[in-house]
Structure formats: structure tokens, C-alpha cells
Amino acid sequence: MPFDILQPGTGPIRAAHYLPATPATVLWGRLPCATDAPALTIDAGTEVTIDTISHEGVLEDQGRDPVAFFAGHGVDRAGVLDDAVLLAGSDSPRDPRLDGPHLVTGPIHVRGAKPGDLLKMTVLEATPRVPYGVISNRHGRGALPGEYPLGEGNVSVFAALEDTESGQVGTLPLVPGGPRSVHFPLNPFLGIMGVAVAGAERPHSVPPGAHGGNIDINLLTVGSALYLPVQVHGALAYVGDPHFAQGDGEVALTAMEASLRVTIRFDVVTQADALAAFGELVGPLAETSEFLVPTGMDADLDEAVRRCVRAAIDLLAARYGMDRTLAYAYLSAATDFNISQVVDLVTGVHARIRVADFDV
């Protein structure tokens, strides 16, 4: 069965508001700040369908020519996204020595959002725009810098989608050029979901923080939501770094990076309601149908774990009135603390607190 290529403006577009990825709506390597003009202005509660572009295949060390890069992996021109070609050929101000790699669509001004509130971003849809992705390992990066890549150059592994009886899966060969392959489940999500920072300086796109950004939490699939403390009026939300799949840790540097069309609902949680539901959040909080997911981030992984544990204790105390000593004991007995990623300068840890444990 052939896979659909979701070129800009073609194919299913769920929401009445559609934000394509163009040179006017995309930042490359930096995240929005308070002085950035919105690409779109909406009311709270609005759904927006957004096109995102993966940075893999458009970067300088890949030739900054996605048509040529993907042709080397057997993809013809019709299978390469027009907006990726346009962005790669644009006169972008990105400096690869100073800026990050990510292409970020936005920002979106949400009327009524103000500092002290939370912005809730709910993922309603995440559809692959192409039937392939790339997993890269670059020198000096990843969990094993100095050990991998094994050769002189950077490594970009091409991973394809395949249809099986159980649905679509990702696949890559066991050895280069070999006939045997490994198959793994798809788990489309956005590595970057965030709000603008205060001030006039755009943050680097790689390290995550209180603004969200490159948090790389693979639980943020369809049906899940991310809560972020609003830092500027209108929130100025954005998305990017689309993935088809990622293991906790993202150890090689990137996971299966590939462009997605997503639909997000943007809601505002007032400061009073936020305090009652979650306490005083100082960083991102994810929510799935099964888990509350507080986060901790720091350049030191041990400190990131400690911050996540503190955030989880604070959340249980605020939401359920749980004694902090008992919350600490509960977390040790019943909650998994997962490494979100170890490759983004600032490492991330997230906890999975089962909400069903408290439905008594």
C-alpha cells in the first residue's frame, strides 16, 4: 500500500485553523521570546492543525539539500516535502555554530493567557507526513561521545515505515545493506512543545527548561497533554522536533525523526485553578489518560532526578493533600522515574504517577 505524502495544504486538515511551516512561520535553531510576533492568534479552547518539519535531512552536515539527501536513500522528489525544500534553500539567519538544529512552527498567541496561568496543549492528532525518518549520531554528541560514531563522519541512519498485519512499524536493517531488518512500533509525538520566554533573547532550541521546549517526553502522544507555566502575555506557543518513535534516553542523539502534521488544542488554566489542581508548577507537567507526569531537568542527571522527585512530592501534596513523607514513600513503592533524554545538554527525567491509585 502506498503511503500518503502530506505536502503543505494537502491531505486531511482536521482543524479550522491551519498553520503551515513556511519561512514566515518557522524559527530554525531558536525558540520564541516575548518580542516575537505571533504567526497565529486564537481564542483559548481552539484547535489548530500545524505542519512540522524534521531537521534531519536538511542540516548542513547532510548537505542542506533534502532532495539530494533522501534521493541517496531511494526517495524520489515527489516523496520529499516541499516545505522542507523551501526552508533548506531559504536565507535563514541560523548559524550552525551558535544555534540549534530544530525547525519550530509558531508562535501562537492564545488570547487571555497571562503569566501565572498554565497553558494546556492537548495532542489530538499526530499524522506522519512521509513514510520514512532518520536517526543520527554526531561526533561529540549522544550518550557515548568519543566512542560513537565509530568512523570519522557523522552517521544518519535511514528508517522506513512498513505496513504489517498489526499496523505500521518502523524498520531498519540489522547490518548495512543486509536483507534482515528489525521492526519497532511507531509512537508519533512532538519532542518540542513550549511557550515563549520573557525578554528579548530567543533561547537555543536544544536545552529544555521551564518553558518546555526540547523536552523529548515520548508519552506526549495523541490524547496526552502538556501543562506549561505561561511566561508572557498570550503564551506564544510553538511545536517542533517531530518523532515517529523514541526510546527513553534517546541515547544516540536523535531518535526516529520525521515530519508530522499535528492538531493541538490550546486551553488556558487560570492561576487559581492551576494552584488547586497541581500546586505551583515551576516546569512542564505532562498528563496522559493513565499518568500524571512531573518533570525534572538539569545538566547533571542525578540532579534532574532529584528535581523530578521534589516536583512529584509537591504535586501529590497539592493535588491530593498527601503528607510529604508518605508521598516520598509512595513514589518509591509505586512510581517509575524514566530518563526522558540524556543528549540535549540539559538532561530530563519524568515520573509516571498512576492516577488510578488515587481513585478510591
Residue, then its C-alpha position, 0 to 999 in steps of 0.5 A: m500500500p502506498f503511503d500518503i505524502l502530506q505536502p503543505g495544504t494537502g491531505p486531511i486538515r482536521a482543524a479550522h485553523y491551519l498553520p503551515a511551516t513556511p519561512a514566515t512561520v518557522l524559527w530554525g535553531r531558536l525558540p520564541c521570546a516575548t518580542d516575537a510576533p505571533a504567526l497565529t492568534i486564537d481564542a483559548g479552547t481552539e484547535v489548530t492543525i500545524d505542519t512540522i518539519s524534521h531537521e534531519g535531512v536538511l542540516e548542513d552536515q547532510g548537505r542542506d539539500p533534502v532532495a539530494f539527501f533522501a534521493g541517496h536513500g531511494v526517495d524520489r522528489a515527489g516523496v520529499l516535502d516541499d516545505a522542507v525544500l523551501l526552508a533548506g534553500s531559504d536565507s535563514p539567519r541560523d548559524p550552525r555554530l551558535d544555534g540549534p538544529h530544530l525547525v519550530t512552527g509558531p508562535i501562537h498567541v492564545r488570547g487571555a493567557k497571562p503569566g501565572d496561568l498554565l497553558k494546556m496543549t492537548v495532542l489530538e492528532a499526530t499524522p506522519r507526513v512521509p513514510y520514512g525518518v532518520i536517526s543520527n549520531r554526531h561526533g561529540r554528541g549522544a550518550l557515548p561521545g568519543e566512542y560513537p560514531l565509530g568512523e570519522g563522519n557523522v552517521s544518519v541512519f535511514a528508517a522506513l515505515e512498513d505496513t504489517e498485519s498489526g499496523q505500521v512499524g518502523t524498520l531498519p536493517l540489522v547490518p548495512g545493506g543486509p536483507r534482515s531488518v528489525h521492526f519497532p512500533l511507531n509512537p508519533f509525538l512532538g519532542i518540542m512543545g513550549v511557550a515563549v520566554a520573557g525578554a528579548e533573547r530567543p533561547h537555543s532550541v536544544p536545552p529544555g527548561a521551564h518553558g518546555g521546549n526540547i523536552d523529548i517526553n515520548l508519552l506526549t502522544v495523541g490524547s496526552a497533554l502538556y501543562l506549561p507555566v505561561q511566561v508572557h502575555g498570550a503564551l506564544a506557543y510553538v511545536g517542533d522536533p517531530h518523532f515517529a518513535q523514541g526510546d527513553g534516553e534517546v541515547a544516540l542523539t536523535a531518535m526516529e525523526a520525521s515530519l508530522r502534521v499535528t492538531i493541538r488544542f490550546d486551553v488556558v488554566t487560570q492561576a487559581d485553578a492551576l494552584a488547586a489542581f497541581g500546586e505551583l508548577v515551576g516546569p512542564l507537567a505532562e498528563t496522559s489518560e493513565f499518568l500524571v507526569p512531573t518533570g525534572m531537568d538539569a545538566d547533571l542527571d542525578e540532579a534532574v532526578r532529584r528535581c523530578v522527585r521534589a516536583a512529584i512530592d509537591l504535586l501529590a501534596a497539592r493535588y491530593g493533600m498527601d503528607r510529604t513523607l508518605a508521598y516520598a514513600y509512595l513514589s518509591a513503592a509505586t512510581d517509575f522515574n524514566i530518563s526522558q533524554v540524556v543528549d540535549l545538554v540539559t538532561g530530563v527525567h519524568a515520573r509516571i504517577r498512576v492516577a488510578d491509585f488515587d481513585v478510591 
